[in-house]
Amino acid sequence: MDFEYRYSSEQEVFRTEVRDWLNENVPEGITNPLDNAHTDRETFLWIKDFRKQLGAKGWLYPTWPTEYGGGGLTGDHDIIIKEELEKADVPGTDASALFPAAAAVWGTEEQKQQFLRPTLQGEIALWQLFTEPGAGSDLASLRTRATKDGDDWLINGEKVFNGSKFGYKLGDDDNGDVHEEFDEMFTLAITDPDAPRHRNMGYFIIPGDAPGVTTQTMDLLSGQGKQQIYLDNVRVGNDRLFGGETQGWQVAQTTLELEHGGGGQLVPRNHAVEQMLQLARDTGAGQHPHLVHTLMDAYIDNQILRLIGLRNYWMYEAKQEMSYHGSQNSLWRKESALRTADAIREVLGLTPLLNQDDPKAPFGGALETHQRESLVGAHPGGTIEVQKVIIARRIGVSRTRERAAPTPSTAKS
Amino acid sequence: MDLGLSEEQTMLKDSAIEFLNAELPKTRVRELFESEDGFAPDIWKQMADLGWTGLIIPEEYGGAGTDLQTLGVLYEELGAALAPSPHLSSAVLSALTIEGAGSDDQKKNLLPAIANGEQTLAFAFTEPDYGWGPERVQLTARGEAGNYTLDGTKLFVPDAHIADQILVIGRTQGGQEHGLTAFLVDKDAPGLSIRTQSGWLGDKMNEVTFDGVKASDVIGPVNGIWPVLDSVLDKATGVLSAYMVGGCRTVLEMAVEYSQNRVQFGVPIGTFQRVQDWLIMGVNIEQSARWTTFEGLWKVDAGKEDAAQAISMAKVVSSNGYFKAAEAAHHVHGGIGIDLDYGLTWYTQKARTLQHYLGDAVHHRARMARLMDL
């Protein structure tokens, strides 16, 4: 066992190349906002453009194949790129594998060229439209309908808690061009209402500007301005259906496998715990025997999360079949965030509740964001309880037995 | 990065599983727990023949010179099978102290005999004021070069009753870290008495009383054994954590299997989410203990600066974890879990003792905090 990457001199040269390029291409003042809702329009437009630049270099999806717009690079390069992006604190550089994984496993060659390629190149951003007002944990009970109309599909329904990393909807700009944060949306809709559950829906990709799509910002505890989206007779061609007409559930499982953390995590952000430890040192809280208990348990909790992410990353790269591992990552991330938020308050009292507008807020209000995000983050991609249900199935004790959905790591090519 | 086992480690793991399956059925585990000395000379002899007693002892002293991580792989299996042996006392704690602080002659005389299992040493550190910090050692040692007399009591000392010699940590001067010295004491030394303690302990542990006992030898610097000991304790704590990982694994496996087969209300009880919660807790504990432990062992092997901190973290996780995993397994099992023939209770008993051995979570959290400058 070896828990760290060893960098060859060739890799160090590559690191210098990445660092130099970032120095040249990231202007002063571009940093990750504390709270995504605070991203201004200028930054947002810069991000869109920057993602294209990263994509063109193959650095947005470094290990994905070049034939579909990826970087065709090794995991070693991937690590260096991720580490340097993390150090540079550049916003909007996350490379979600949710849609790409589904497209890679289930898409036709044409679909891969049409949708996967621009995604990997950073040319388009996608939103995930799964959850509905009546279909949360029980996603399969969704009611959005897709009906055949000639060679096309007409989609009708309502989706909630959608995408929007930045809560930004630009509308018309000065030149009259419409900028939406998203370009495409992937969604699930019932194609055959008479078919049994899990074999009755399709996985579609819808243009963000399709007629019949309207959005409304949801008022949430999080900074992320999630959108409620209404689909009113939205017309899409059959080439926008991934997998078979009634295979959508299976396609979505590939997406969800990754969303739960099946891809692992190599360079985790753990600022809140570091900040807590720093303040404990500054205030002397670390000398208090009871608080030492709290501090160390919170630290350990997050170290375990790091190790679970590392384990999954290794399993994914080594093409090992996972069982409970993805959901365990999600479960631990969600539960440990809640425990950590509690620990931070126990150690630091009320100050972590001060936000960025308060001059007394530690770390410019970062801990206040953490307090809210710990709660907000407990739901996306399946609640804590849903992760437990999946783990139980995967360890073979439930009524339902299931194996992990295929991902690009495990799918037979 | 590669979190998989090496070929050598896989072979060691496989042979350990095969050996332990054959030699240590549940009935034998119970028999050993209920026996007076808890010792299986036949198994110990075979462990030596398999080369396990010399696994981390350098080749020049008759060992295999493998790294700690590999020993951890073996310990996971020993823990999974509940193998009782003086291995940790003799082939890890004592051997590493001698290797780290002993003279060339002492190493030549002692290490090969430990490596081939001819000599078994116990390791006596803790006292009635139980704890694993240097300040807890108060057994007095008076004398001068080559001639020391020990007075005091060591408590909860595993394996003293079956060892040929005892490696005793005594105090030659007041202080905390300073003033500690390591001695060898022969099991037949006049003034030495050994009483095996009675109770719900996971190992046979002893009260060892020293009444004017002459030490047969001094290992390492007088007053200055602590720095060596600190690092020895780290290594031993890491492999002990691996033993506990094995225990977590087995109790989880037992609970999962039982929940799949036990039918109540017409269905296997594993289909109940209340029951599943305990199983999921077990999976989380087993994985947490596993990865903190093996990363810690790797850090020691790789000479990482924060290795000590990582080992203490592993012990916090495995100490609390094994205890809780056993408890979770009892929840799943209900009544049958407390049947002595069934086999779960022996793990529970082990967990409750190992939680404290080489330092409990309270000790190791405080140690981590010190190492992290809190």
Interface residues (C-beta under 8 A of the other chain):
Chain A: M1 D2 F3 E4 Y5 L277 A280 R281 G286 Q287 P289 V292 H293 L295 M296 D297 Y299 I300 Q303 I304 L307 I308 L310 R311 W314 M315 A318 Y324 Q328 L331 W332 K388 V389 I391 A392 I395 G396 V397 S398 R399
Chain B: M1 D2 L3 G4 L5 S6 Q69 V256 S259 Q260 V267 P268 G270 T271 Q273 V275 Q276 D277 L279 I280 V283 N284 Q287 S288 W291 T292 F294 E295 W298 K299 A302 M313 V316 V317 V362 R365 A366 M368 A369 M372 D373 L374
